[in-house]
């Protein structure tokens, strides 16, 4: 122990500092509209800017967020794919988005087959295109009508990029397939898409055994009564078992469909919830961030020796290196654990349909609803739902006004503090000016003494 202590002190004297593996991450909930490419682009940029302001280095979007999830048979049209690539081009060339590893979603045609893909890019370069491996095709989902799932596990192919992307990034081809991303400080990042969290053998299980520490999930999971409870419990139990950081981003709004996507982005670390957004929020963009310590993931996993034995025999994933460092850029402490927030079943029944009505109302640009009342249970229930919608909108406006007032008050305090600092600076400048005057007088005195006639040494006695 004494020897290690002496070695550590020697390293510190030589300027060695242990590198921190704390990183700020962001999960989003965005109200995207099907085929609203300009609006979707603006909302994606807004979410990235909010994440950057909060210090995040990783931003996770929602499933198919570039074109919108509910495009239905428009996925068959070539124009839909062309517009998606055009939006991605704008994202790559936007300097305000640089410095963040961004995960977004769009359909991609590879070798004549259409895939539901997650695209990871950093600055102006695409890092990885990850196709979805397990498609949702039950209840209200019909993904197999439009997409094919990627069946080649741990296999990477070369995808030839469109000329518009090549002219920007200089990349002719990028990795396409089942791989993981690795940063320069050897932090592994794996991708899942919505349904892949719910299947019995999720990709994050084998990824965790291969050393991946951060998992991102781009989702479009619509609201079902008590489904949020199932999502949170599933993520917490999964990370409690394998260890790691799980970033979950979910679509918000009706997306032109009869279903409602209830948002609620989350961050889970080693089975503990550290960040949770709102389930039925009316704002277009919501970003939750958390500071996580990757070192805690390493410690959590190494404490289970049986897990290490399994990890030593797992088949490795292809790794794509991104030119970025996660560690050493965050000085904040890790985010504390929180308890999950749930609505009661009655509250979900009020908030879910009410949120859908408001989203449909503003998208259709109608002036309001025509509500015929027969006196029965059906019309009374609809009236209650409309009333719930009105209360939600009024409360949201009131909260936004309060937030605006708080921001104005904060801005006013900052301006007063700046004026005080400027006043102190004026005083300091005045003192410096007086010091210059004194130095000038002293210099003049020195000149006078230099000019005074000197008495020769031989005359000292006579004087």
SULQUI-V475585 format. One record per helix or strand of 2 or more residues. SS is the DSSP state (A for helix, B for strand). FROM is the first residue (numbers start at 1). TO is the last residue. If there is no record, write none. Layout:
SS;FROM;TO
SS;FROM;TO
//
This chain:
A;2;13
B;22;30
A;37;53
B;58;60
A;72;76
A;78;93
A;95;97
B;101;110
B;113;122
B;125;131
A;143;145
B;156;160
A;163;169
B;173;177
B;179;182
B;188;193
A;194;197
A;203;209
B;212;219
A;227;242
B;245;250
B;252;253
B;261;262
B;266;269
B;272;276
B;285;293
A;294;302
A;305;311
B;318;321
A;345;364
A;377;451
A;457;459
//
